[in-house]
Amino acid sequence: MKGVNNIVRTPRKGARLGNRTVVDGKIVLHVKSGKLEDYVTAEEIVEELVGVPVDHIVFQSDMKCDH
């Protein structure tokens, strides 16, 4: 999953958030801050933004992933 297409950016101004990658068969966001590196799932991002535990995310339509 390496390449420019895997860069995740904000929708409005295009600020880089990290790289899309796969860990244990799940799509995650690989983030770097200085010497620190980690990955975060979509559920973890929602939990941090909203402050409520998330069990899972339901998509309106089936997500088709070619990764």
PDB file with SEQRES, HELIX, SHEET and CRYST1 records, atoms N, CA, C and O in Angstrom:
SEQRES   1 A   67  MET LYS GLY VAL ASN ASN ILE VAL ARG THR PRO ARG LYS          
SEQRES   2 A   67  GLY ALA ARG LEU GLY ASN ARG THR VAL VAL ASP GLY LYS          
SEQRES   3 A   67  ILE VAL LEU HIS VAL LYS SER GLY LYS LEU GLU ASP TYR          
SEQRES   4 A   67  VAL THR ALA GLU GLU ILE VAL GLU GLU LEU VAL GLY VAL          
SEQRES   5 A   67  PRO VAL ASP HIS ILE VAL PHE GLN SER ASP MET LYS CYS          
SEQRES   6 A   67  ASP HIS                                                      
HELIX    1 AA1 VAL A    4  ASN A    6  5                                   3    
HELIX    2 AA2 ALA A   42  VAL A   50  1                                   9    
SHEET    1 AA1 4 ILE A   7  ARG A   9  0                                        
SHEET    2 AA1 4 ARG A  16  VAL A  23 -1                                        
SHEET    3 AA1 4 LYS A  26  SER A  33 -1                                        
SHEET    4 AA1 4 LEU A  36  VAL A  40 -1                                        
CRYST1    1.000    1.000    1.000  90.00  90.00  90.00 P 1           1          
ATOM      1  N   MET A   1       0.814  -1.197   0.000  1.00  0.00           N  
ATOM      2  CA  MET A   1       0.000   0.000   0.000  1.00  0.00           C  
ATOM      3  C   MET A   1       0.857   1.260   0.000  1.00  0.00           C  
ATOM      4  O   MET A   1       0.454   2.272   0.573  1.00  0.00           O  
ATOM      5  N   LYS A   2       1.997   1.224  -0.612  1.00  0.00           N  
ATOM      6  CA  LYS A   2       2.821   2.422  -0.640  1.00  0.00           C  
ATOM      7  C   LYS A   2       2.502   3.241  -1.871  1.00  0.00           C  
ATOM      8  O   LYS A   2       2.123   2.700  -2.909  1.00  0.00           O  
ATOM      9  N   GLY A   3       2.657   4.556  -1.749  1.00  0.00           N  
ATOM     10  CA  GLY A   3       2.430   5.416  -2.898  1.00  0.00           C  
ATOM     11  C   GLY A   3       1.649   6.658  -2.534  1.00  0.00           C  
ATOM     12  O   GLY A   3       1.111   6.776  -1.433  1.00  0.00           O  
ATOM     13  N   VAL A   4       1.596   7.569  -3.464  1.00  0.00           N  
ATOM     14  CA  VAL A   4       0.943   8.859  -3.250  1.00  0.00           C  
ATOM     15  C   VAL A   4      -0.551   8.692  -3.000  1.00  0.00           C  
ATOM     16  O   VAL A   4      -1.122   9.469  -2.235  1.00  0.00           O  
ATOM     17  N   ASN A   5      -1.204   7.708  -3.614  1.00  0.00           N  
ATOM     18  CA  ASN A   5      -2.639   7.521  -3.451  1.00  0.00           C  
ATOM     19  C   ASN A   5      -3.030   7.140  -2.037  1.00  0.00           C  
ATOM     20  O   ASN A   5      -4.209   7.212  -1.692  1.00  0.00           O  
ATOM     21  N   ASN A   6      -2.089   6.742  -1.216  1.00  0.00           N  
ATOM     22  CA  ASN A   6      -2.390   6.331   0.147  1.00  0.00           C  
ATOM     23  C   ASN A   6      -2.229   7.455   1.157  1.00  0.00           C  
ATOM     24  O   ASN A   6      -2.411   7.235   2.355  1.00  0.00           O  
ATOM     25  N   ILE A   7      -1.893   8.644   0.705  1.00  0.00           N  
ATOM     26  CA  ILE A   7      -1.794   9.791   1.599  1.00  0.00           C  
ATOM     27  C   ILE A   7      -3.205  10.272   1.918  1.00  0.00           C  
ATOM     28  O   ILE A   7      -4.011  10.488   1.013  1.00  0.00           O  
ATOM     29  N   VAL A   8      -3.502  10.439   3.203  1.00  0.00           N  
ATOM     30  CA  VAL A   8      -4.815  10.916   3.641  1.00  0.00           C  
ATOM     31  C   VAL A   8      -4.683  12.390   3.999  1.00  0.00           C  
ATOM     32  O   VAL A   8      -3.823  12.776   4.790  1.00  0.00           O  
ATOM     33  N   ARG A   9      -5.552  13.209   3.404  1.00  0.00           N  
ATOM     34  CA  ARG A   9      -5.521  14.654   3.624  1.00  0.00           C  
ATOM     35  C   ARG A   9      -6.884  15.157   4.079  1.00  0.00           C  
ATOM     36  O   ARG A   9      -7.902  14.498   3.868  1.00  0.00           O  
ATOM     37  N   THR A  10      -6.893  16.340   4.711  1.00  0.00           N  
ATOM     38  CA  THR A  10      -8.162  16.944   5.111  1.00  0.00           C  
ATOM     39  C   THR A  10      -8.925  17.353   3.862  1.00  0.00           C  
ATOM     40  O   THR A  10      -8.316  17.724   2.859  1.00  0.00           O  
ATOM     41  N   PRO A  11     -10.261  17.290   3.912  1.00  0.00           N  
ATOM     42  CA  PRO A  11     -11.045  17.589   2.713  1.00  0.00           C  
ATOM     43  C   PRO A  11     -11.044  19.060   2.299  1.00  0.00           C  
ATOM     44  O   PRO A  11     -11.216  19.355   1.117  1.00  0.00           O  
ATOM     45  N   ARG A  12     -10.858  19.979   3.226  1.00  0.00           N  
ATOM     46  CA  ARG A  12     -10.948  21.397   2.883  1.00  0.00           C  
ATOM     47  C   ARG A  12      -9.646  21.996   2.374  1.00  0.00           C  
ATOM     48  O   ARG A  12      -9.628  22.591   1.297  1.00  0.00           O  
ATOM     49  N   LYS A  13      -8.572  21.856   3.110  1.00  0.00           N  
ATOM     50  CA  LYS A  13      -7.325  22.530   2.731  1.00  0.00           C  
ATOM     51  C   LYS A  13      -6.209  21.578   2.339  1.00  0.00           C  
ATOM     52  O   LYS A  13      -5.125  22.018   1.957  1.00  0.00           O  
ATOM     53  N   GLY A  14      -6.461  20.290   2.429  1.00  0.00           N  
ATOM     54  CA  GLY A  14      -5.470  19.317   1.979  1.00  0.00           C  
ATOM     55  C   GLY A  14      -4.301  19.102   2.918  1.00  0.00           C  
ATOM     56  O   GLY A  14      -3.239  18.652   2.487  1.00  0.00           O  
ATOM     57  N   ALA A  15      -4.475  19.416   4.205  1.00  0.00           N  
ATOM     58  CA  ALA A  15      -3.404  19.166   5.163  1.00  0.00           C  
ATOM     59  C   ALA A  15      -3.210  17.656   5.320  1.00  0.00           C  
ATOM     60  O   ALA A  15      -4.182  16.903   5.398  1.00  0.00           O  
ATOM     61  N   ARG A  16      -1.980  17.232   5.365  1.00  0.00           N  
ATOM     62  CA  ARG A  16      -1.686  15.798   5.442  1.00  0.00           C  
ATOM     63  C   ARG A  16      -1.944  15.264   6.852  1.00  0.00           C  
ATOM     64  O   ARG A  16      -1.456  15.816   7.838  1.00  0.00           O  
ATOM     65  N   LEU A  17      -2.721  14.180   6.928  1.00  0.00           N  
ATOM     66  CA  LEU A  17      -2.994  13.518   8.201  1.00  0.00           C  
ATOM     67  C   LEU A  17      -2.074  12.325   8.418  1.00  0.00           C  
ATOM     68  O   LEU A  17      -1.658  12.057   9.546  1.00  0.00           O  
ATOM     69  N   GLY A  18      -1.757  11.615   7.353  1.00  0.00           N  
ATOM     70  CA  GLY A  18      -0.918  10.427   7.450  1.00  0.00           C  
ATOM     71  C   GLY A  18      -1.086   9.568   6.216  1.00  0.00           C  
ATOM     72  O   GLY A  18      -1.544  10.043   5.176  1.00  0.00           O  
ATOM     73  N   ASN A  19      -0.716   8.303   6.331  1.00  0.00           N  
ATOM     74  CA  ASN A  19      -0.810   7.357   5.219  1.00  0.00           C  
ATOM     75  C   ASN A  19      -1.791   6.245   5.549  1.00  0.00           C  
ATOM     76  O   ASN A  19      -1.814   5.732   6.668  1.00  0.00           O  
ATOM     77  N   ARG A  20      -2.594   5.883   4.574  1.00  0.00           N  
ATOM     78  CA  ARG A  20      -3.506   4.746   4.706  1.00  0.00           C  
ATOM     79  C   ARG A  20      -2.682   3.479   4.552  1.00  0.00           C  
ATOM     80  O   ARG A  20      -1.881   3.355   3.626  1.00  0.00           O  
ATOM     81  N   THR A  21      -2.887   2.531   5.475  1.00  0.00           N  
ATOM     82  CA  THR A  21      -2.178   1.259   5.413  1.00  0.00           C  
ATOM     83  C   THR A  21      -3.064   0.170   6.010  1.00  0.00           C  
ATOM     84  O   THR A  21      -4.164   0.457   6.483  1.00  0.00           O  
ATOM     85  N   VAL A  22      -2.597  -1.067   5.991  1.00  0.00           N  
ATOM     86  CA  VAL A  22      -3.364  -2.185   6.535  1.00  0.00           C  
ATOM     87  C   VAL A  22      -2.577  -2.824   7.674  1.00  0.00           C  
ATOM     88  O   VAL A  22      -1.397  -3.141   7.523  1.00  0.00           O  
ATOM     89  N   VAL A  23      -3.243  -3.009   8.817  1.00  0.00           N  
ATOM     90  CA  VAL A  23      -2.662  -3.693   9.966  1.00  0.00           C  
ATOM     91  C   VAL A  23      -3.664  -4.762  10.402  1.00  0.00           C  
ATOM     92  O   VAL A  23      -4.825  -4.452  10.667  1.00  0.00           O  
ATOM     93  N   ASP A  24      -3.226  -5.998  10.476  1.00  0.00           N  
ATOM     94  CA  ASP A  24      -4.102  -7.121  10.851  1.00  0.00           C  
ATOM     95  C   ASP A  24      -5.366  -7.168  10.004  1.00  0.00           C  
ATOM     96  O   ASP A  24      -6.443  -7.473  10.517  1.00  0.00           O  
ATOM     97  N   GLY A  25      -5.249  -6.870   8.715  1.00  0.00           N  
ATOM     98  CA  GLY A  25      -6.376  -6.940   7.799  1.00  0.00           C  
ATOM     99  C   GLY A  25      -7.352  -5.784   7.881  1.00  0.00           C  
ATOM    100  O   GLY A  25      -8.405  -5.821   7.244  1.00  0.00           O  
ATOM    101  N   LYS A  26      -7.025  -4.758   8.651  1.00  0.00           N  
ATOM    102  CA  LYS A  26      -7.917  -3.609   8.830  1.00  0.00           C  
ATOM    103  C   LYS A  26      -7.225  -2.342   8.316  1.00  0.00           C  
ATOM    104  O   LYS A  26      -6.040  -2.130   8.576  1.00  0.00           O  
ATOM    105  N   ILE A  27      -7.965  -1.504   7.589  1.00  0.00           N  
ATOM    106  CA  ILE A  27      -7.401  -0.252   7.086  1.00  0.00           C  
ATOM    107  C   ILE A  27      -7.257   0.724   8.251  1.00  0.00           C  
ATOM    108  O   ILE A  27      -8.214   0.961   8.988  1.00  0.00           O  
ATOM    109  N   VAL A  28      -6.064   1.289   8.415  1.00  0.00           N  
ATOM    110  CA  VAL A  28      -5.773   2.228   9.498  1.00  0.00           C  
ATOM    111  C   VAL A  28      -5.024   3.434   8.935  1.00  0.00           C  
ATOM    112  O   VAL A  28      -4.591   3.432   7.783  1.00  0.00           O  
ATOM    113  N   LEU A  29      -4.883   4.452   9.760  1.00  0.00           N  
ATOM    114  CA  LEU A  29      -4.122   5.642   9.401  1.00  0.00           C  
ATOM    115  C   LEU A  29      -2.788   5.597  10.136  1.00  0.00           C  
ATOM    116  O   LEU A  29      -2.755   5.587  11.366  1.00  0.00           O  
ATOM    117  N   HIS A  30      -1.687   5.570   9.385  1.00  0.00           N  
ATOM    118  CA  HIS A  30      -0.342   5.579   9.968  1.00  0.00           C  
ATOM    119  C   HIS A  30       0.068   7.035  10.133  1.00  0.00           C  
ATOM    120  O   HIS A  30       0.131   7.782   9.156  1.00  0.00           O  
ATOM    121  N   VAL A  31       0.346   7.440  11.373  1.00  0.00           N  
ATOM    122  CA  VAL A  31       0.673   8.842  11.648  1.00  0.00           C  
ATOM    123  C   VAL A  31       2.079   8.955  12.229  1.00  0.00           C  
ATOM    124  O   VAL A  31       2.564   8.045  12.901  1.00  0.00           O  
ATOM    125  N   LYS A  32       2.724  10.092  11.955  1.00  0.00           N  
ATOM    126  CA  LYS A  32       4.053  10.383  12.479  1.00  0.00           C  
ATOM    127  C   LYS A  32       4.039  11.771  13.101  1.00  0.00           C  
ATOM    128  O   LYS A  32       3.398  12.690  12.592  1.00  0.00           O  
ATOM    129  N   SER A  33       4.759  11.906  14.214  1.00  0.00           N  
ATOM    130  CA  SER A  33       4.941  13.200  14.857  1.00  0.00           C  
ATOM    131  C   SER A  33       6.357  13.217  15.415  1.00  0.00           C  
ATOM    132  O   SER A  33       6.626  12.646  16.472  1.00  0.00           O  
ATOM    133  N   GLY A  34       7.252  13.871  14.700  1.00  0.00           N  
ATOM    134  CA  GLY A  34       8.656  13.842  15.092  1.00  0.00           C  
ATOM    135  C   GLY A  34       9.193  12.428  14.986  1.00  0.00           C  
ATOM    136  O   GLY A  34       9.137  11.820  13.917  1.00  0.00           O  
ATOM    137  N   LYS A  35       9.719  11.893  16.100  1.00  0.00           N  
ATOM    138  CA  LYS A  35      10.247  10.529  16.108  1.00  0.00           C  
ATOM    139  C   LYS A  35       9.182   9.490  16.450  1.00  0.00           C  
ATOM    140  O   LYS A  35       9.430   8.291  16.331  1.00  0.00           O  
ATOM    141  N   LEU A  36       7.999   9.937  16.874  1.00  0.00           N  
ATOM    142  CA  LEU A  36       6.930   9.009  17.236  1.00  0.00           C  
ATOM    143  C   LEU A  36       6.140   8.574  16.008  1.00  0.00           C  
ATOM    144  O   LEU A  36       5.843   9.382  15.128  1.00  0.00           O  
ATOM    145  N   GLU A  37       5.803   7.287  15.959  1.00  0.00           N  
ATOM    146  CA  GLU A  37       4.964   6.737  14.894  1.00  0.00           C  
ATOM    147  C   GLU A  37       3.917   5.845  15.537  1.00  0.00           C  
ATOM    148  O   GLU A  37       4.199   5.156  16.518  1.00  0.00           O  
ATOM    149  N   ASP A  38       2.708   5.855  14.987  1.00  0.00           N  
ATOM    150  CA  ASP A  38       1.637   5.010  15.497  1.00  0.00           C  
ATOM    151  C   ASP A  38       0.597   4.849  14.402  1.00  0.00           C  
ATOM    152  O   ASP A  38       0.700   5.477  13.348  1.00  0.00           O  
ATOM    153  N   TYR A  39      -0.392   4.022  14.642  1.00  0.00           N  
ATOM    154  CA  TYR A  39      -1.514   3.915  13.724  1.00  0.00           C  
ATOM    155  C   TYR A  39      -2.803   4.069  14.517  1.00  0.00           C  
ATOM    156  O   TYR A  39      -2.842   3.804  15.718  1.00  0.00           O  
ATOM    157  N   VAL A  40      -3.848   4.496  13.839  1.00  0.00           N  
ATOM    158  CA  VAL A  40      -5.139   4.727  14.479  1.00  0.00           C  
ATOM    159  C   VAL A  40      -6.242   4.218  13.551  1.00  0.00           C  
ATOM    160  O   VAL A  40      -6.174   4.394  12.334  1.00  0.00           O  
ATOM    161  N   THR A  41      -7.255   3.584  14.140  1.00  0.00           N  
ATOM    162  CA  THR A  41      -8.386   3.088  13.356  1.00  0.00           C  
ATOM    163  C   THR A  41      -9.435   4.185  13.213  1.00  0.00           C  
ATOM    164  O   THR A  41      -9.403   5.185  13.931  1.00  0.00           O  
ATOM    165  N   ALA A  42     -10.356   3.990  12.289  1.00  0.00           N  
ATOM    166  CA  ALA A  42     -11.448   4.953  12.105  1.00  0.00           C  
ATOM    167  C   ALA A  42     -12.268   5.077  13.387  1.00  0.00           C  
ATOM    168  O   ALA A  42     -12.678   6.177  13.757  1.00  0.00           O  
ATOM    169  N   GLU A  43     -12.508   3.959  14.065  1.00  0.00           N  
ATOM    170  CA  GLU A  43     -13.271   3.985  15.315  1.00  0.00           C  
ATOM    171  C   GLU A  43     -12.553   4.806  16.383  1.00  0.00           C  
ATOM    172  O   GLU A  43     -13.191   5.551  17.126  1.00  0.00           O  
ATOM    173  N   GLU A  44     -11.235   4.672  16.462  1.00  0.00           N  
ATOM    174  CA  GLU A  44     -10.462   5.430  17.451  1.00  0.00           C  
ATOM    175  C   GLU A  44     -10.496   6.925  17.155  1.00  0.00           C  
ATOM    176  O   GLU A  44     -10.537   7.736  18.080  1.00  0.00           O  
ATOM    177  N   ILE A  45     -10.480   7.296  15.880  1.00  0.00           N  
ATOM    178  CA  ILE A  45     -10.569   8.712  15.517  1.00  0.00           C  
ATOM    179  C   ILE A  45     -11.907   9.278  15.967  1.00  0.00           C  
ATOM    180  O   ILE A  45     -11.956  10.358  16.556  1.00  0.00           O  
ATOM    181  N   VAL A  46     -12.996   8.560  15.696  1.00  0.00           N  
ATOM    182  CA  VAL A  46     -14.330   9.020  16.099  1.00  0.00           C  
ATOM    183  C   VAL A  46     -14.422   9.117  17.619  1.00  0.00           C  
ATOM    184  O   VAL A  46     -14.981  10.082  18.139  1.00  0.00           O  
ATOM    185  N   GLU A  47     -13.884   8.136  18.334  1.00  0.00           N  
ATOM    186  CA  GLU A  47     -13.905   8.172  19.800  1.00  0.00           C  
ATOM    187  C   GLU A  47     -13.193   9.409  20.336  1.00  0.00           C  
ATOM    188  O   GLU A  47     -13.682  10.046  21.270  1.00  0.00           O  
ATOM    189  N   GLU A  48     -12.047   9.756  19.759  1.00  0.00           N  
ATOM    190  CA  GLU A  48     -11.302  10.932  20.208  1.00  0.00           C  
ATOM    191  C   GLU A  48     -12.043  12.225  19.895  1.00  0.00           C  
ATOM    192  O   GLU A  48     -12.038  13.152  20.705  1.00  0.00           O  
ATOM    193  N   LEU A  49     -12.681  12.297  18.728  1.00  0.00           N  
ATOM    194  CA  LEU A  49     -13.405  13.508  18.337  1.00  0.00           C  
ATOM    195  C   LEU A  49     -14.672  13.711  19.153  1.00  0.00           C  
ATOM    196  O   LEU A  49     -14.956  14.825  19.594  1.00  0.00           O  
ATOM    197  N   VAL A  50     -15.440  12.637  19.357  1.00  0.00           N  
ATOM    198  CA  VAL A  50     -16.753  12.738  19.990  1.00  0.00           C  
ATOM    199  C   VAL A  50     -16.681  12.498  21.494  1.00  0.00           C  
ATOM    200  O   VAL A  50     -17.479  13.058  22.247  1.00  0.00           O  
ATOM    201  N   GLY A  51     -15.740  11.678  21.937  1.00  0.00           N  
ATOM    202  CA  GLY A  51     -15.602  11.397  23.358  1.00  0.00           C  
ATOM    203  C   GLY A  51     -16.500  10.278  23.853  1.00  0.00           C  
ATOM    204  O   GLY A  51     -16.730  10.148  25.055  1.00  0.00           O  
ATOM    205  N   VAL A  52     -17.009   9.469  22.932  1.00  0.00           N  
ATOM    206  CA  VAL A  52     -17.894   8.356  23.280  1.00  0.00           C  
ATOM    207  C   VAL A  52     -17.320   7.082  22.659  1.00  0.00           C  
ATOM    208  O   VAL A  52     -16.891   7.106  21.505  1.00  0.00           O  
ATOM    209  N   PRO A  53     -17.301   5.964  23.403  1.00  0.00           N  
ATOM    210  CA  PRO A  53     -16.796   4.717  22.828  1.00  0.00           C  
ATOM    211  C   PRO A  53     -17.584   4.295  21.586  1.00  0.00           C  
ATOM    212  O   PRO A  53     -18.805   4.444  21.531  1.00  0.00           O  
ATOM    213  N   VAL A  54     -16.872   3.770  20.598  1.00  0.00           N  
ATOM    214  CA  VAL A  54     -17.481   3.330  19.347  1.00  0.00           C  
ATOM    215  C   VAL A  54     -17.218   1.837  19.190  1.00  0.00           C  
ATOM    216  O   VAL A  54     -16.072   1.391  19.254  1.00  0.00           O  
ATOM    217  N   ASP A  55     -18.279   1.070  18.984  1.00  0.00           N  
ATOM    218  CA  ASP A  55     -18.135  -0.369  18.778  1.00  0.00           C  
ATOM    219  C   ASP A  55     -17.702  -0.656  17.349  1.00  0.00           C  
ATOM    220  O   ASP A  55     -16.747  -1.397  17.119  1.00  0.00           O  
ATOM    221  N   HIS A  56     -18.408  -0.066  16.390  1.00  0.00           N  
ATOM    222  CA  HIS A  56     -18.059  -0.230  14.981  1.00  0.00           C  
ATOM    223  C   HIS A  56     -18.736   0.866  14.168  1.00  0.00           C  
ATOM    224  O   HIS A  56     -19.642   1.545  14.654  1.00  0.00           O  
ATOM    225  N   ILE A  57     -18.295   1.029  12.946  1.00  0.00           N  
ATOM    226  CA  ILE A  57     -18.856   2.023  12.033  1.00  0.00           C  
ATOM    227  C   ILE A  57     -19.630   1.276  10.959  1.00  0.00           C  
ATOM    228  O   ILE A  57     -19.145   0.294  10.398  1.00  0.00           O  
ATOM    229  N   VAL A  58     -20.838   1.749  10.679  1.00  0.00           N  
ATOM    230  CA  VAL A  58     -21.666   1.146   9.637  1.00  0.00           C  
ATOM    231  C   VAL A  58     -21.670   2.081   8.440  1.00  0.00           C  
ATOM    232  O   VAL A  58     -22.017   3.255   8.568  1.00  0.00           O  
ATOM    233  N   PHE A  59     -21.289   1.574   7.287  1.00  0.00           N  
ATOM    234  CA  PHE A  59     -21.255   2.366   6.068  1.00  0.00           C  
ATOM    235  C   PHE A  59     -22.609   2.311   5.382  1.00  0.00           C  
ATOM    236  O   PHE A  59     -23.310   1.302   5.467  1.00  0.00           O  
ATOM    237  N   GLN A  60     -22.982   3.394   4.698  1.00  0.00           N  
ATOM    238  CA  GLN A  60     -24.263   3.440   4.009  1.00  0.00           C  
ATOM    239  C   GLN A  60     -24.329   2.426   2.881  1.00  0.00           C  
ATOM    240  O   GLN A  60     -25.393   1.868   2.611  1.00  0.00           O  
ATOM    241  N   SER A  61     -23.232   2.186   2.235  1.00  0.00           N  
ATOM    242  CA  SER A  61     -23.181   1.168   1.185  1.00  0.00           C  
ATOM    243  C   SER A  61     -21.953   0.307   1.428  1.00  0.00           C  
ATOM    244  O   SER A  61     -21.068   0.685   2.196  1.00  0.00           O  
ATOM    245  N   ASP A  62     -21.899  -0.820   0.794  1.00  0.00           N  
ATOM    246  CA  ASP A  62     -20.743  -1.698   0.967  1.00  0.00           C  
ATOM    247  C   ASP A  62     -19.482  -0.986   0.520  1.00  0.00           C  
ATOM    248  O   ASP A  62     -19.434  -0.421  -0.573  1.00  0.00           O  
ATOM    249  N   MET A  63     -18.454  -1.013   1.369  1.00  0.00           N  
ATOM    250  CA  MET A  63     -17.189  -0.380   1.026  1.00  0.00           C  
ATOM    251  C   MET A  63     -16.404  -1.327   0.137  1.00  0.00           C  
ATOM    252  O   MET A  63     -16.153  -2.474   0.508  1.00  0.00           O  
ATOM    253  N   LYS A  64     -16.024  -0.851  -1.022  1.00  0.00           N  
ATOM    254  CA  LYS A  64     -15.231  -1.651  -1.949  1.00  0.00           C  
ATOM    255  C   LYS A  64     -13.783  -1.215  -1.816  1.00  0.00           C  
ATOM    256  O   LYS A  64     -13.455  -0.055  -2.066  1.00  0.00           O  
ATOM    257  N   CYS A  65     -12.929  -2.125  -1.431  1.00  0.00           N  
ATOM    258  CA  CYS A  65     -11.525  -1.800  -1.181  1.00  0.00           C  
ATOM    259  C   CYS A  65     -10.641  -2.617  -2.117  1.00  0.00           C  
ATOM    260  O   CYS A  65     -10.690  -3.847  -2.117  1.00  0.00           O  
ATOM    261  N   ASP A  66      -9.840  -1.927  -2.907  1.00  0.00           N  
ATOM    262  CA  ASP A  66      -8.944  -2.592  -3.850  1.00  0.00           C  
ATOM    263  C   ASP A  66      -7.522  -2.694  -3.320  1.00  0.00           C  
ATOM    264  O   ASP A  66      -6.596  -2.959  -4.087  1.00  0.00           O  
ATOM    265  N   HIS A  67      -7.332  -2.487  -2.009  1.00  0.00           N  
ATOM    266  CA  HIS A  67      -5.988  -2.475  -1.435  1.00  0.00           C  
ATOM    267  C   HIS A  67      -5.591  -3.870  -1.161  1.00  0.00           C  
ATOM    268  O   HIS A  67      -4.488  -4.112  -0.671  1.00  0.00           O  
TER     269      HIS A  67                                                      
END                                                                             
